[in-house]
Amino acid sequence: MHKPVLTEELIENLAINPHGIYVDCTGGGGGHALRVYKKLSSDGRLIILDRDEDAVNRLKEIFDGYNNVNVVQSNFADVDSVLKELKIARITGLYADFGLSNYQLMDEKRGFSFRKSGFLDMRMDSSDEITAYEVVNNYPKETLVNILKKYGEEPFAGRIADSIVKKRVLKKIESTSELASVISEAIPKKFHKHGQNPATKSFQAIRIFINKELEAIESLLNKIEKIVEKGGRVVFISFHSLEDRLVKDMLNFYAKDCICPPEFPECKCDKKKTFRLITKKPITPKESEIKRNPLSRSAKMRVAEKVI
């Protein structure tokens, strides 16, 4: 069962205008979208994006017959192109949940999780060429180290990459369980954290690399200035520090009136504040939600409002 994260907080902070146009950048299981839709009048509109074909098919079933809902298979990095295709110049609000859905995690054929053994895939869009199998079995050791360090912030990246290379010489690493076992053995037992699989950071890193997730988030953030109307809000839910840092830094940049060096006697940059921060610090799940859904524990929500 899919459990959307920070749903009440999303609805509260999105400050929905019943007559507005909203974009759900990460439709997933449709949990957030259904709640947002219920707040809209018949002349309101909801555009739901997802790059995952399975998710899109599921969302089309959920919203079948809803005249003011559009479900589109697209990377949210291309949100501006989707809106142009729909002949929409400006939207009232936008939200994104950058986490994986339970459907993706529980489907062993997708290869996202070590909890169920499946082929090393990890592609959000199954039409993409590069799979986790390709990365794990064919990429040079140095590249693997860089991936694990950059996208997983894994302190044992070198040891893990070395173990992967040694293992794949003997036999190709084909399944998620095989990879998780290789990673676990490479990390000294005293550094195994209680309640967390030692392979967590490495799986995250490979998934982010394959799907170009950080590049997609950066592209989306770069476009919100042009597509969100004055008074409209944006809400972003992140699940690890790399995502949250991108969101935080970009929203802080938009919220500044000037970016000139401090030593300048007067402003020369002509920078204008385009968003105001609604959340100075991120909103996190309540203890009650974490108990119901342990996967929500690392979620962080940031919110901003367009001011010009």
N, C-alpha and C positions, 0 to 999 in steps of 0.2 A: 504494500500500500504506500503510495507516494505521500510524503508529509512535507508540505511547503513550510519554509522557515520564516519566522518573524512576520507572520501574516497580519496580525492585528496592528503591529507597528508600521507595516507597509501601508495599510489602508489609512491609518491616522496621518502619517507623514506625507502621503501623496496628495492629501487635501483635494479629493476628487471633485471636479466640476461636473455635474451630471450631464451637461451638454457638450463636454469637451471631447477631444481626440487623444487617446492614449496608446502608447506602444509598450507591449510586453516583449522585451528583447530575448527572453529565454523561456519560452512557453512551457517546456518540460511536461509535467503531468497535468498542467492546467489549474493547479490549486490556487495560485495567485490570480490568474486570469478570471476565474469564476467569481472570486470575491470582488474584483474590480468591476467586472461586468454588472454585478448586482447593484452597484452604485450609479450606473449610468441610466439616463433617460433614453427614450426611443430614438432621440436625435443625437445621442452621444455615439462614440465610435471607438472600437478597440481593435488594434492591429497586433496580431500575435506572430512573433518570429521564432523559428528554431531551425538550426542547421541539420538536425537529426531527422531523417526521413520517418523513422518509427514514431517519433514524437509528433511530427506533423500529421501523420495519419491518425494518431490517437486524438489529437486536438481537433481535427476536422470532424471526427465522430462526435466528440463532446459538444462542439458548437454547430453541429449540423442544423440548418434552419434558422440560425441567428443572423438576421439580415444586416445588422450593424457590427458584425465581427468578420475580420479578414484573417485567415491563417495562411502564412507564407513561409515556404522553406527558404531560409536565407541565413547567412552569417550576420549577426548584428553589426558587424563592421560595415556592412553595406546598407545600413538603415536609410541613409539619404536616397539611395537608388530605389529602394522599395517605396518610399514615400513619393518620389517623383513618378514612379510607375502608377501609383494610386491617385496621382494628381492632388497630392496634399502638400501645401507649402509650409505650414507650421503645425506643431502639435501642442497640446495642453500639458502633457506630462509623459514621462518615460521611466521605466524601471527595469532592472536586470538583476537576476540571481545567478551568480557565476559558478554555483556548485553543480555537481552532477545530480541527476534525478535518481530516485531509488530504482526506477525502471532500468536505467543504464547499469547501475551497480549490480542489480540482481540477475541480469541476463548474462549468463556465462559466455554466450556466443560473442558478446561485445568486447570481452577481455579487459574490462576496466578494473576489476576487483580480484584480489587474491583470496577472497572468501569462498568463491566458487571457481574451480579450475576450468579454464577455457582457453581458446587460442589467443595468442598475444596480438590483439587488434588495437583497441583503444581509440579508434577513429570516431569522432562525433558525426562526421559526414562520411558515410560508407563509400562515397565515390572518390574520396581522396586516395592518393596512391600509396603514401608511406604509412606502414603499420608499425606497431611496437616490435613485431617480429623482425622487420627489416632493420630497425635501429639497433636492437639488442644483438642480433647475429651478424650484422655486416658493417656497422660503424666502427671506425678506429677507436682504440682505447682512449686516446686524448680527447676525442669528441664526446665519448661517453662521460668522461670525468667532467668536462665542461657543462654538459647537460645536467648532470646530477648536482653540481655545485650551483649553477645559475638558477635553475628552475625548482630545485628541491632543497637548496641550502643544506645539503647533506654533508656533514663533516667527514664521513668515511667514503667519500666519492672515489678516491683513488683505490682503496681496498676493494670496493664493490666492482668497479670497472675491471680491475685485474682478475677478480674471480670470474666475472662474466666471460672475459676473453679466454681464460684457461678452460672453462667449462664448454664453451661453444666449439673449441678445437676438437674435443672428444665427441660431442653430440650437440646438434642444434637445440637451442632452448625454445621450445614451442608453446608451452602453456604458462599461464599466470602462476600456477602453483610451483612450477619448476623455477621460474624467475624469483619468486618470493623466497624459495628455499635457498637459492644461491646467495641472495642478498643477506638473508638472515645469518647464514654461516659466515659471511664476510665481516659482519659487525661483531666485535667482542661481546660476549654474554653480559658483562657487567654494564654495558651501555644499552641493553634492551629495556625499554620503558614498560612498566606495568600498564596493561590495557591498550597498548599501541603496538601494532605489528611493525617489526623493524624495517619492513619493505615500504612502509607508508610514504615516506618522503621520495623514494626512488620512483615509485609508481606515479606519484603526482608529477614529478619532474618529466618523465617520459611522456605522459599524457599531455602536459602543457606544451612541450616541444612539438609533438606530432601535430597537434591541433592549432598551433600558433595562437594560443589563448591570450597571452599578454599583448601581442600585436593587435589582436582583435579588440581588446578592451581599450587600448590606446587610441585606435582608430575611432571607436565609438565616442570616447571622451572628447576627441578633437572636433566632433561634429555636432555636439549638443548645443553649442552657441548659436548655430545657424538654424537648427530645426525646432527648438523650443521657444514658444512665444512668451512675452512678458507675463510674469505672474505664474508661469508654469513651473512644476517641480520635477526634479530627477531624483531617483532613489536607487542606490546600488548596494547589493549584498555580496560581500566577499567572504572567502573562506580561508585565505592564507595571506601572509604578510606581503607577498609580491603584488597580488591583486589590490589589496587595501592601500598599499603605498602609492600605486598608480592613481587610484581614485582620489585619495587624500591630496596628493600633490597637485593634480589638475584642478580640483575644486578650489583649493587654496589659491592657485594662480588666477582663476576666474574671479575670485572674491577680492583681488587686490586692485586698488586704484592706480598704483604706481609700482614699477619694477626697476626704477633707477637705482644705481648704487647709493648707499647712505651718504657718501661724501658729496654728492651733487647738491648744490644750494637750492636748485628748483627742478621741477619735473621736466624731463625732455622726452620721455618715452611715449606720451599720448595714450598710455594704456588706460582703458576704462573698465570699471568693475561691471561685470555682466551677470554674475550670480552672487547671492548672499548665502552664507552657510546657515542652514537650519540646525545642523548638528556640529558643534565644535569638537565633541568627542563622539566616537561611534556608538551606536545603539547595539547592545548585545542581548541575546536571549535570556529570559527569566529562568530561574532554577526549575520552575515547573515545566517549562518547555524542554529544557535539557533532559529532564527525567523522562518525559514522554518520547523525546527524539534525541538520543545521544549525539547523532550526527550534526546537530545544530550547534554544538558547544563552541565551535570556532568561528561562527558567523559574526560578521560586523556590518552594520548598516550605516551608510552616510547619505545625507540629504542636502540638497541645495535648491534655491528658488531663483528663477531668472528675473532680473530687475530692470532690464532695458530691452 
